[in-house]
Amino acid sequence: MSQTVQRALSIIEFFAERPRSLGEIAEHLGVHKSTALRLLQTLERSGFARSVDGRYTVGFRMVAIAHQAVEHLELHPVAHPHLVRLGDRYGHTVHLAQLVEDEIIYVAKVDGRGALKMRSRVGRAVNPHTSGVGKAILAYLDEPSRDRFLSRLTYQRHTATSITTPAAFRQELARIAERGWAEDDGEYEDFVNCVAAPVRDARGRVVAAVSITALRALASLDQLREHLPQLTETCAAISRDLGWTGDHRP
């Protein structure tokens, strides 16, 4: 029985890449065509496979199950151990923010070492145009979603480095999308800075971002940028745990 299950799983993974013929599947499994056909017929009856022009591909039931799994996958438990390791490595505060409907919300926070704590709180909405995590998410939204999001922003000035116009903010998002990471140069509180990078779900959509945040007195923005390789690797690891198998360039 276990061999049958393994073969069925191997078939699904094989034709998920592209439609395959019966001969290709039999060769892939190393079995006779009649054995491969019996397995395919069982998968078809269950909705896990379908035949299109003589080739086999993923069935609609499989698509529905995958979609359900993605929609119900909770980000926090997947990301938490990665966030803790990142915080332990550098001693700075680590935030995880997630796009939830029409807001970007802090969903996890690992406090840095030391007595001084950031005022950010889990459950609080992010100020998108002055936060690294907000920018890292917005830079990768599809254009209609981003336009809808940006249309609600007021671009309030909080510090001397705050971005205060739609045109300047769009230019900033374009730079972020090109280089793969964002930063907050004291734009909400002039004594706090951060670097942030995006997290992708199984379909490759950017749904969250992780930041390393520090008081400017403890770490300059240049010093935080030195942590970008580990930050982007952390985001890539979270993305892989969420099912993303594509490129996650910095």
C-alpha positions in Angstrom: 0.0 0.0 0.0 2.8 2.4 0.9 4.4 1.8 -2.5 1.0 2.7 -4.2 0.7 5.9 -2.2 4.3 6.9 -3.0 3.7 6.2 -6.7 0.5 8.3 -6.7 2.3 11.2 -5.0 5.1 10.9 -7.5 2.7 11.1 -10.4 1.0 14.2 -8.9 4.3 16.0 -8.5 5.4 14.9 -12.0 2.4 16.2 -13.9 2.1 19.3 -11.7 5.1 20.6 -13.6 3.4 20.2 -17.0 0.9 17.8 -18.6 2.4 14.4 -19.2 1.5 11.4 -21.4 0.8 7.9 -20.1 4.2 6.8 -21.5 6.1 9.6 -19.7 4.4 8.8 -16.4 5.1 5.0 -16.8 8.7 5.8 -17.6 9.0 8.2 -14.7 7.7 5.5 -12.3 9.6 2.7 -13.9 6.4 0.6 -14.3 4.4 -0.9 -17.2 1.8 1.4 -18.8 -1.0 -0.7 -17.5 0.1 -0.1 -13.9 0.5 3.6 -14.5 -3.0 3.7 -16.1 -4.6 2.0 -13.1 -3.1 4.6 -10.8 -4.1 7.5 -13.1 -7.7 6.2 -13.3 -7.9 6.1 -9.5 -6.6 9.6 -9.3 -9.0 10.7 -12.0 -12.0 9.2 -10.1 -10.9 11.0 -7.0 -10.5 14.4 -8.8 -6.8 14.5 -8.3 -6.0 14.1 -12.0 -7.6 14.9 -15.3 -6.9 14.1 -18.9 -6.5 16.9 -21.4 -5.9 16.0 -25.1 -4.4 12.6 -24.1 -2.2 14.0 -21.4 -2.6 14.1 -17.6 -2.5 17.1 -15.3 -3.6 18.2 -11.9 -7.3 17.6 -11.2 -9.6 20.4 -9.9 -10.1 18.8 -6.5 -6.3 19.0 -6.0 -6.4 22.7 -7.0 -9.3 23.3 -4.5 -7.5 21.6 -1.7 -4.3 23.5 -2.3 -6.2 26.7 -2.4 -7.9 25.9 0.9 -4.6 25.0 2.5 -3.0 28.3 1.4 -6.0 30.4 2.6 -6.0 28.8 6.0 -2.3 28.7 6.6 -1.4 30.9 9.6 1.7 32.9 9.2 2.7 33.4 12.8 3.4 29.8 13.9 5.4 29.2 10.7 7.5 32.4 11.0 8.0 32.6 14.8 11.1 30.3 15.1 12.8 32.2 12.3 12.1 35.5 13.9 13.5 34.4 17.3 16.7 33.2 15.6 17.1 36.5 13.8 16.5 38.4 17.0 18.9 36.3 19.0 21.6 36.8 16.4 21.6 40.6 16.4 19.9 41.6 19.6 17.6 44.0 17.8 13.8 44.0 17.7 12.3 41.9 14.9 8.8 42.6 13.6 6.5 40.6 11.3 3.7 42.5 9.6 1.0 40.9 7.4 -1.3 42.2 4.8 -4.8 41.6 6.2 -7.6 42.7 3.8 -7.0 46.5 3.5 -4.5 47.0 6.3 -0.9 46.0 7.2 -0.9 44.7 10.7 1.9 43.8 13.1 1.3 40.0 13.8 4.5 39.2 15.7 7.3 41.0 17.6 10.5 39.7 19.1 11.9 42.3 21.5 15.6 43.2 21.3 18.0 42.8 24.2 18.1 45.6 26.7 15.8 47.6 28.9 14.4 49.9 26.2 11.5 48.4 24.2 9.9 49.6 21.0 6.4 51.1 21.3 5.1 48.9 18.4 2.4 46.4 19.4 1.1 43.2 17.9 -2.3 43.9 16.4 -1.6 47.5 15.6 -1.9 48.7 12.0 1.3 49.8 10.4 1.8 53.4 9.1 2.5 52.3 5.5 4.4 55.3 4.1 6.8 55.6 7.0 7.5 51.9 7.9 9.9 49.4 6.3 7.5 46.5 6.5 4.7 48.6 5.0 6.9 49.6 2.1 8.2 46.1 1.6 4.7 44.8 1.1 3.3 47.6 -0.9 6.2 47.5 -3.4 5.0 44.1 -4.6 1.3 44.4 -4.7 -0.4 44.2 -8.1 -1.0 47.6 -9.5 -4.8 47.8 -8.9 -4.4 46.7 -5.2 -1.6 49.1 -4.7 -3.5 52.0 -6.3 -6.5 51.3 -4.0 -4.2 51.2 -1.0 -2.3 54.3 -1.8 -5.5 56.3 -2.6 -6.3 56.2 1.1 -3.0 57.5 2.4 -2.7 61.0 3.7 1.2 61.2 3.7 1.4 62.9 7.0 4.8 64.2 7.9 6.1 62.8 11.2 9.8 63.7 10.9 12.1 65.5 8.5 12.7 62.3 6.5 9.0 61.3 6.1 7.9 60.9 2.5 5.0 63.3 2.0 3.8 63.1 -1.7 2.3 60.3 -3.7 4.9 60.7 -6.5 7.8 60.4 -4.1 6.3 57.4 -2.5 5.7 55.6 -5.8 9.3 56.3 -6.7 10.4 54.8 -3.4 8.3 51.7 -4.0 9.8 51.2 -7.4 13.3 51.3 -5.9 12.3 48.7 -3.3 10.8 46.4 -5.9 14.1 46.6 -7.9 16.5 46.0 -5.0 14.3 43.7 -2.9 14.3 45.4 0.5 13.0 48.5 2.2 14.1 50.8 5.0 12.8 53.3 7.5 15.3 56.1 7.9 13.7 57.6 11.0 10.6 58.4 9.1 8.0 57.9 11.8 10.2 58.4 14.9 13.5 60.1 14.2 15.3 58.0 16.8 14.3 54.7 15.3 15.3 53.0 12.0 14.9 49.7 10.3 15.5 47.5 7.3 12.7 45.1 6.0 12.3 42.4 3.4 9.2 40.7 1.9 7.7 37.2 2.6 5.9 35.2 -0.1 3.2 32.7 0.1 2.9 29.4 -1.9 1.7 31.3 -4.9 4.6 33.7 -4.9 2.5 36.7 -3.6 4.1 39.0 -1.1 1.8 38.8 1.9 4.1 39.9 4.7 7.4 41.4 5.6 10.0 41.1 8.4 12.0 44.0 9.7 15.1 44.4 12.0 14.5 47.6 14.0 16.8 49.5 16.3 17.2 52.8 18.1 19.5 55.0 16.1 21.7 55.4 19.2 22.3 51.6 19.2 22.6 50.9 15.5 22.7 53.3 12.5 20.9 52.6 9.3 24.2 51.7 7.7 24.8 49.1 10.5 21.4 47.6 10.0 22.0 47.3 6.2 24.9 45.0 7.1 22.3 42.5 8.4 20.4 42.4 5.0 21.9 39.1 3.9 20.6 37.3 7.0 17.3 39.2 6.9 16.6 38.2 3.3 17.6 34.6 4.0 15.2 34.6 7.0 12.4 35.8 4.7 13.3 33.2 2.1 13.2 30.5 4.8 9.7 31.6 5.9 8.5 31.7 2.3 9.8 28.2 1.7 7.9 27.0 4.8 4.8 28.6 3.4 5.3 26.6 0.2 7.1 29.0 -2.1 9.7 27.2 -4.2 10.6 30.0 -6.6 13.3 32.6 -6.6 13.5 34.8 -3.5 16.2 37.3 -4.6 17.2 40.1 -2.2 
